[in-house]
Amino acid sequence: MKQSTQDSGTSSSDPRWQAVLARDAGADGQFVYAVQSTGIFCRPSCPSRHARPENVRFYPDAAAASAAGYRPCRRCRPEAESPAQQQAALIARLCRQIEDAEQAPTLAALAASAGLSPYHLQRVFKAATGLSPKAYASAHRAARLRQSLQATPSVTEAIYQAGYNASSRFYEQSAALLGMTPSAWRAGGKAQHIHFAIAQCSLGALLVAQSERGICAILLGDDADSLLRELQDRFPAANLIGGDAGYEQLVAQVVGFIEAPQQGLALPLDIRGTAFQQRVWQALRTIPPGQTLSYSEVAARIGAPRAVRAVAQACAANALAVAIPCHRVVRTDGSLSGYRWGVARKAELLAREANSPAADTPARRDISRLPDEARRE
């Protein structure tokens, strides 16, 4: 006798039923649904004709549905791994292959290993990881370099251990990878001088820090001491230097930008992050004042539509408030989500930009029409 997890039929408002109606492949693996009139259970993305909701029962997995007396659908094979799960396993295997290789494998070699065309592999790999296989290999090699620099007495030896064929090739990229020279990085940034100053603005305390390459931190908070501790944690071995009168003028520019975002911020930035983070941050800098994108829209814009969570993590890792406008990223429904410096500050920044002259152009989403509860969050 078939046992159900509920006494009555499925409610049309049940999000699981909505996933079944949409044949949402993203819900595969989260649950299965069974149809009492046929005695069959399916995965949410099954292309079969939809049953009446009153005949549908949900189970956490195939084993539970089978135990209740239902048979697996021969069309969608819910007892087997879904195509999405199979693809995820394939990408995970290719990532390990890249990480274990002495030299980064070519796209053609990876495609042959996966049984896919190079074009298709490039597309599915980027959709799953947010990076192309080549960029993933470069990011892994950079991580190996950081480990080698800490464990190896010779910088040159560390460069070759990390997989670089020539030290000259590495030094062309060292500033982008480490933010400083390899020797300075090994010393924990001791040779690096960072000027900073703390000011007050309408959003609270503001700290602006600058390296030799440009502005490396714009931090917002409730008090100056916490901002200074955050800067020390971010650059633990650097030489932090309080700003002089000339530097105060630079801070004033940042304050002016916060108060009037339409004027722009024409200052060089020292942007440090992984390859994926930098792609996200670059996309954020293209969002004009007065407009917003959702996390999924940013993911699609950088060519990684499935990397929504990674996009949110990159936004949270941003240390250049306002200059990299992560406050312009909102939920799909337009409501506000978390913000490193507080949702109240995010709402205030968006409100200012919505009312600025720079927001007169047609917006991707009209910030001024955000739900009231989102603006108060």
Protein Blocks (a to p, Z undefined) as FASTA:
>chain_A
ZZdfbfbdcdfklmklmmmmnopaklgojaccddfklopacdfklcbdcddfklpccdfb
lklmmmnopacdfklopmbccfklmmmmmmmmmmmmmmmpmbacdfklmmmmnopafklm
mmmmmmmnopafklmmmmmmmmmmmmmmmmpmblklmmmmnopabfklmmmmmmmmnopa
fklmmnnommpccdddddddfkbpadddddfkbcfbdcddfbfklmmmmmmmmmmmbccd
dddfklmmmmmmmmmmmmmmmnopaddddddddfklmmmmmmmmmpcghiacdfklmmmm
nopaklmmmmmmmmmmpcbghklccklpccfkopacddfkbjklmmmmmmmmmmpmklmp
ccfbdfklgcfklmmZZ
